[in-house]
Every structure is written in C-alpha cells, then in structure tokens.
Amino acid sequence: MKHSDFAIGGEFVTTSGTWRCTDIGTRTVIAIKVSDGEDASWFRGPPYAVEEMVFDENDWGGCWPDQAVRDADL
C-alpha cells in the first residue's frame, strides 16, 4: 500500500491479521489489531483498550487493502 491508501478508521490486512488505522502521520500509520472474539468496545477510542502499533514507510509494502487482494498477491 501507499501512504495515500490509508484512511483513519479504514482497515487493512497484513500476514499477521486485520488492522484498523487510528492515525496517519507524515511518514507513519498507527493502527490497532482487530481480532474476532474480542469485546467490540476495545476497538472504540481513543484511548483504545488494545495496543496501537506504528507502521512506517518500510512496512507499507506488507500491507494490503483487503483480504481478497492479499490472497491474490500471495
């Protein structure tokens, strides 16, 4: 993905799961991992009940906009 592909509240996929974008910086994207089976209230915020992770420009190549695109690329 490119920086312009990320949107706050939008979701993207990596090999480790589905992530929801919570903030966009100049050269970083901040996201929380969205897990099935977790209490949905954990994903409302800020603040969030789950850890936010930083994705920098070196990580964006391993991000896909949705599951179908990821599966097609693998």
VMD Tcl script that builds the backbone (N, CA, C; Angstrom):
set m [mol new atoms 222]
animate dup $m
set s [atomselect $m all]
$s set {name element resname resid chain x y z} {
  {N N MET 1 A 0.844 -1.177 0.000}
  {CA C MET 1 A 0.000 0.000 0.000}
  {C C MET 1 A 0.885 1.234 0.000}
  {N N LYS 2 A 0.322 2.333 -0.416}
  {CA C LYS 2 A 0.986 3.635 -0.362}
  {C C LYS 2 A 0.373 4.457 0.766}
  {N N HIS 3 A 1.080 5.483 1.196}
  {CA C HIS 3 A 0.603 6.359 2.268}
  {C C HIS 3 A -0.809 6.857 1.986}
  {N N SER 4 A -1.076 7.213 0.759}
  {CA C SER 4 A -2.385 7.762 0.395}
  {C C SER 4 A -3.503 6.718 0.432}
  {N N ASP 5 A -3.167 5.431 0.513}
  {CA C ASP 5 A -4.174 4.369 0.570}
  {C C ASP 5 A -4.777 4.194 1.967}
  {N N PHE 6 A -4.096 4.690 2.985}
  {CA C PHE 6 A -4.565 4.540 4.361}
  {C C PHE 6 A -5.567 5.638 4.701}
  {N N ALA 7 A -6.568 5.293 5.497}
  {CA C ALA 7 A -7.569 6.265 5.958}
  {C C ALA 7 A -7.898 5.950 7.412}
  {N N ILE 8 A -8.040 6.978 8.225}
  {CA C ILE 8 A -8.395 6.766 9.630}
  {C C ILE 8 A -9.745 6.063 9.698}
  {N N GLY 9 A -9.793 4.975 10.442}
  {CA C GLY 9 A -10.999 4.152 10.540}
  {C C GLY 9 A -11.050 3.050 9.508}
  {N N GLY 10 A -10.206 3.136 8.482}
  {CA C GLY 10 A -10.158 2.110 7.448}
  {C C GLY 10 A -9.365 0.905 7.923}
  {N N GLU 11 A -9.620 -0.233 7.310}
  {CA C GLU 11 A -8.927 -1.452 7.699}
  {C C GLU 11 A -8.019 -1.932 6.579}
  {N N PHE 12 A -6.957 -2.593 6.983}
  {CA C PHE 12 A -6.033 -3.204 6.041}
  {C C PHE 12 A -5.554 -4.513 6.630}
  {N N VAL 13 A -4.926 -5.330 5.794}
  {CA C VAL 13 A -4.526 -6.667 6.187}
  {C C VAL 13 A -3.018 -6.808 6.051}
  {N N THR 14 A -2.401 -7.510 6.998}
  {CA C THR 14 A -1.011 -7.949 6.895}
  {C C THR 14 A -1.015 -9.462 7.101}
  {N N THR 15 A 0.146 -10.066 7.015}
  {CA C THR 15 A 0.205 -11.511 7.252}
  {C C THR 15 A -0.155 -11.866 8.686}
  {N N SER 16 A -0.118 -10.882 9.589}
  {CA C SER 16 A -0.448 -11.155 10.995}
  {C C SER 16 A -1.903 -10.871 11.346}
  {N N GLY 17 A -2.705 -10.372 10.403}
  {CA C GLY 17 A -4.114 -10.146 10.690}
  {C C GLY 17 A -4.666 -8.859 10.115}
  {N N THR 18 A -5.818 -8.466 10.625}
  {CA C THR 18 A -6.527 -7.272 10.182}
  {C C THR 18 A -6.259 -6.136 11.152}
  {N N TRP 19 A -6.012 -4.954 10.605}
  {CA C TRP 19 A -5.666 -3.765 11.382}
  {C C TRP 19 A -6.603 -2.627 11.023}
  {N N ARG 20 A -6.905 -1.768 12.008}
  {CA C ARG 20 A -7.723 -0.570 11.786}
  {C C ARG 20 A -6.856 0.651 12.037}
  {N N CYS 21 A -6.794 1.525 11.044}
  {CA C CYS 21 A -5.969 2.730 11.122}
  {C C CYS 21 A -6.579 3.711 12.122}
  {N N THR 22 A -5.745 4.183 13.072}
  {CA C THR 22 A -6.220 5.112 14.089}
  {C C THR 22 A -5.613 6.507 13.940}
  {N N ASP 23 A -4.515 6.613 13.191}
  {CA C ASP 23 A -3.868 7.913 12.984}
  {C C ASP 23 A -2.921 7.806 11.808}
  {N N ILE 24 A -2.715 8.919 11.137}
  {CA C ILE 24 A -1.805 8.977 9.993}
  {C C ILE 24 A -0.860 10.143 10.192}
  {N N GLY 25 A 0.427 9.835 10.175}
  {CA C GLY 25 A 1.447 10.865 10.272}
  {C C GLY 25 A 2.049 11.127 8.904}
  {N N THR 26 A 3.082 11.936 8.876}
  {CA C THR 26 A 3.736 12.244 7.617}
  {C C THR 26 A 4.407 11.018 7.011}
  {N N ARG 27 A 5.049 10.209 7.872}
  {CA C ARG 27 A 5.745 9.016 7.389}
  {C C ARG 27 A 5.386 7.765 8.173}
  {N N THR 28 A 4.308 7.805 8.921}
  {CA C THR 28 A 3.865 6.656 9.704}
  {C C THR 28 A 2.353 6.498 9.663}
  {N N VAL 29 A 1.918 5.300 9.964}
  {CA C VAL 29 A 0.499 4.983 10.132}
  {C C VAL 29 A 0.392 4.253 11.461}
  {N N ILE 30 A -0.566 4.622 12.289}
  {CA C ILE 30 A -0.798 3.982 13.575}
  {C C ILE 30 A -2.078 3.159 13.452}
  {N N ALA 31 A -2.049 1.928 13.990}
  {CA C ALA 31 A -3.211 1.056 13.843}
  {C C ALA 31 A -3.346 0.132 15.044}
  {N N ILE 32 A -4.569 -0.362 15.235}
  {CA C ILE 32 A -4.830 -1.385 16.245}
  {C C ILE 32 A -5.195 -2.672 15.519}
  {N N LYS 33 A -4.813 -3.797 16.100}
  {CA C LYS 33 A -5.155 -5.088 15.513}
  {C C LYS 33 A -6.581 -5.436 15.902}
  {N N VAL 34 A -7.388 -5.740 14.910}
  {CA C VAL 34 A -8.794 -6.083 15.123}
  {C C VAL 34 A -8.895 -7.598 15.171}
  {N N SER 35 A -9.377 -8.125 16.269}
  {CA C SER 35 A -9.464 -9.573 16.464}
  {C C SER 35 A -10.914 -9.994 16.634}
  {N N ASP 36 A -11.262 -11.083 15.975}
  {CA C ASP 36 A -12.581 -11.676 16.211}
  {C C ASP 36 A -12.585 -12.237 17.626}
  {N N GLY 37 A -13.694 -12.176 18.287}
  {CA C GLY 37 A -13.804 -12.732 19.622}
  {C C GLY 37 A -13.468 -11.751 20.738}
  {N N GLU 38 A -12.854 -10.641 20.422}
  {CA C GLU 38 A -12.576 -9.614 21.435}
  {C C GLU 38 A -13.835 -8.762 21.618}
  {N N ASP 39 A -13.958 -8.161 22.769}
  {CA C ASP 39 A -15.066 -7.258 23.054}
  {C C ASP 39 A -14.965 -6.058 22.115}
  {N N ALA 40 A -16.021 -5.775 21.353}
  {CA C ALA 40 A -16.015 -4.689 20.374}
  {C C ALA 40 A -15.713 -3.336 21.004}
  {N N SER 41 A -16.007 -3.173 22.280}
  {CA C SER 41 A -15.728 -1.893 22.938}
  {C C SER 41 A -14.230 -1.614 23.025}
  {N N TRP 42 A -13.414 -2.647 22.931}
  {CA C TRP 42 A -11.961 -2.468 22.972}
  {C C TRP 42 A -11.454 -1.693 21.764}
  {N N PHE 43 A -12.207 -1.705 20.679}
  {CA C PHE 43 A -11.776 -1.069 19.438}
  {C C PHE 43 A -12.351 0.332 19.255}
  {N N ARG 44 A -13.037 0.836 20.280}
  {CA C ARG 44 A -13.553 2.211 20.241}
  {C C ARG 44 A -12.599 3.098 21.023}
  {N N GLY 45 A -12.327 4.224 20.500}
  {CA C GLY 45 A -11.414 5.121 21.196}
  {C C GLY 45 A -11.173 6.350 20.347}
  {N N PRO 46 A -10.152 7.089 20.596}
  {CA C PRO 46 A -9.147 6.867 21.618}
  {C C PRO 46 A -9.650 7.267 22.995}
  {N N PRO 47 A -9.033 6.785 24.033}
  {CA C PRO 47 A -7.970 5.775 24.051}
  {C C PRO 47 A -8.549 4.393 23.764}
  {N N TYR 48 A -7.689 3.512 23.286}
  {CA C TYR 48 A -8.074 2.151 22.947}
  {C C TYR 48 A -7.638 1.198 24.052}
  {N N ALA 49 A -8.371 0.109 24.229}
  {CA C ALA 49 A -8.021 -0.895 25.228}
  {C C ALA 49 A -6.984 -1.874 24.698}
  {N N VAL 50 A -6.647 -1.752 23.420}
  {CA C VAL 50 A -5.612 -2.585 22.809}
  {C C VAL 50 A -4.450 -1.699 22.375}
  {N N GLU 51 A -3.280 -2.295 22.249}
  {CA C GLU 51 A -2.067 -1.557 21.904}
  {C C GLU 51 A -2.115 -1.038 20.464}
  {N N GLU 52 A -1.720 0.201 20.285}
  {CA C GLU 52 A -1.564 0.762 18.949}
  {C C GLU 52 A -0.149 0.446 18.462}
  {N N MET 53 A -0.040 0.100 17.190}
  {CA C MET 53 A 1.252 -0.227 16.583}
  {C C MET 53 A 1.575 0.805 15.501}
  {N N VAL 54 A 2.861 1.074 15.337}
  {CA C VAL 54 A 3.329 2.022 14.337}
  {C C VAL 54 A 3.800 1.259 13.111}
  {N N PHE 55 A 3.289 1.646 11.952}
  {CA C PHE 55 A 3.748 1.133 10.664}
  {C C PHE 55 A 4.441 2.289 9.959}
  {N N ASP 56 A 5.721 2.114 9.635}
  {CA C ASP 56 A 6.418 3.187 8.915}
  {C C ASP 56 A 6.488 2.833 7.432}
  {N N GLU 57 A 7.099 3.710 6.666}
  {CA C GLU 57 A 7.124 3.548 5.214}
  {C C GLU 57 A 7.800 2.249 4.782}
  {N N ASN 58 A 8.642 1.661 5.610}
  {CA C ASN 58 A 9.267 0.382 5.281}
  {C C ASN 58 A 8.301 -0.792 5.458}
  {N N ASP 59 A 7.231 -0.597 6.205}
  {CA C ASP 59 A 6.250 -1.655 6.464}
  {C C ASP 59 A 5.109 -1.685 5.448}
  {N N TRP 60 A 4.879 -0.605 4.749}
  {CA C TRP 60 A 3.681 -0.478 3.908}
  {C C TRP 60 A 3.624 -1.491 2.772}
  {N N GLY 61 A 4.766 -1.986 2.322}
  {CA C GLY 61 A 4.765 -2.984 1.254}
  {C C GLY 61 A 4.138 -4.299 1.691}
  {N N GLY 62 A 4.070 -4.546 2.987}
  {CA C GLY 62 A 3.464 -5.763 3.520}
  {C C GLY 62 A 2.031 -5.576 3.958}
  {N N CYS 63 A 1.399 -4.496 3.510}
  {CA C CYS 63 A 0.003 -4.193 3.851}
  {C C CYS 63 A -0.846 -4.256 2.591}
  {N N TRP 64 A -2.055 -4.809 2.725}
  {CA C TRP 64 A -2.986 -4.900 1.618}
  {C C TRP 64 A -4.316 -4.300 2.039}
  {N N PRO 65 A -5.045 -3.697 1.083}
  {CA C PRO 65 A -6.310 -3.052 1.449}
  {C C PRO 65 A -7.386 -4.008 1.947}
  {N N ASP 66 A -7.389 -5.237 1.499}
  {CA C ASP 66 A -8.380 -6.192 1.994}
  {C C ASP 66 A -7.891 -7.611 1.762}
  {N N GLN 67 A -8.589 -8.576 2.310}
  {CA C GLN 67 A -8.185 -9.963 2.258}
  {C C GLN 67 A -8.090 -10.493 0.821}
  {N N ALA 68 A -9.021 -10.115 -0.048}
  {CA C ALA 68 A -9.023 -10.624 -1.404}
  {C C ALA 68 A -7.753 -10.216 -2.159}
  {N N VAL 69 A -7.329 -8.987 -1.980}
  {CA C VAL 69 A -6.115 -8.511 -2.647}
  {C C VAL 69 A -4.902 -9.259 -2.104}
  {N N ARG 70 A -4.829 -9.447 -0.784}
  {CA C ARG 70 A -3.699 -10.159 -0.177}
  {C C ARG 70 A -3.606 -11.575 -0.721}
  {N N ASP 71 A -4.729 -12.286 -0.790}
  {CA C ASP 71 A -4.725 -13.649 -1.273}
  {C C ASP 71 A -4.301 -13.727 -2.729}
  {N N ALA 72 A -4.693 -12.762 -3.532}
  {CA C ALA 72 A -4.332 -12.756 -4.952}
  {C C ALA 72 A -2.848 -12.518 -5.149}
  {N N ASP 73 A -2.224 -11.742 -4.261}
  {CA C ASP 73 A -0.815 -11.419 -4.388}
  {C C ASP 73 A 0.104 -12.513 -3.873}
  {N N LEU 74 A -0.391 -13.414 -3.022}
  {CA C LEU 74 A 0.473 -14.447 -2.433}
  {C C LEU 74 A 0.700 -15.578 -3.346}
}
mol reanalyze $m
mol bondsrecalc $m
mol representation Tube
mol addrep $m
